[in-house]
Amino acid sequence: MSTIAELNDTFRRTGSGGTVIVTSGIAALPPETQGRILVKVASFDAFTENNDPYGAHDFGSFDFGEQSIFWKIDYYD
């Protein structure tokens, strides 16, 4: 696993080492729903060659109720 994938996994799982920013759509949801979505992001591990071609673990998506949730990690040095 690459260093960037390890950094992204750590941030995604713990929130440590970065800043979480959510869209206005997610921010408008009740806090309990936001929390459930963040837990799903933190536990996401369905990386494949198709959705993670560079092995960076920096993007994912999942269904949440009737909605598709997309998340992205941008790393700035």
C-alpha positions in Angstrom: 0.0 0.0 0.0 1.3 3.5 -0.9 2.1 6.1 1.7 -0.7 8.3 0.4 -3.2 5.5 0.8 -2.1 4.9 4.3 -2.5 8.6 5.1 -5.9 8.7 3.5 -7.0 5.6 5.4 -5.9 7.0 8.7 -7.6 10.3 8.0 -10.8 8.6 6.8 -11.0 6.3 9.8 -9.9 8.8 12.6 -10.3 12.3 11.2 -6.7 12.9 12.4 -4.4 14.8 10.2 -6.9 16.9 8.2 -10.1 18.8 8.0 -13.5 17.3 7.2 -15.6 19.5 4.9 -19.1 18.4 4.0 -21.4 19.7 1.3 -24.4 21.8 2.1 -26.7 18.8 1.4 -25.0 16.7 4.0 -24.8 19.7 6.5 -28.6 20.1 6.1 -29.3 16.6 7.4 -30.0 15.9 11.1 -26.8 15.4 13.1 -27.7 11.7 13.8 -27.9 11.1 10.0 -24.6 13.0 9.4 -23.0 10.8 12.0 -24.2 7.6 10.4 -22.9 8.8 7.0 -19.5 9.6 8.5 -19.3 6.2 10.2 -19.9 4.6 6.7 -17.2 6.7 5.2 -14.8 5.8 8.0 -15.5 2.1 7.5 -15.5 2.1 3.7 -13.1 -0.6 2.3 -14.7 -1.5 -1.0 -11.7 -0.3 -3.1 -11.4 -1.9 -6.5 -9.4 -1.4 -9.6 -12.4 0.4 -11.1 -13.0 2.9 -8.3 -9.4 3.2 -7.1 -7.1 2.8 -10.1 -4.1 4.5 -8.5 -4.5 2.8 -5.1 -4.8 6.1 -3.2 -8.0 5.3 -1.3 -9.1 8.9 -1.9 -12.6 8.4 -3.3 -15.6 6.2 -2.6 -19.3 6.0 -2.9 -22.1 4.0 -1.2 -25.9 3.9 -1.1 -27.5 5.5 2.0 -31.2 4.9 2.0 -32.4 6.1 -1.4 -29.4 8.4 -1.9 -25.9 7.8 -3.3 -23.2 9.3 -1.1 -19.8 10.2 -2.7 -16.8 11.1 -0.6 -13.3 12.4 -1.7 -10.1 13.1 0.1 -7.8 15.7 -1.3 -4.2 15.7 0.0 -2.2 19.0 0.1 1.4 19.0 1.1 
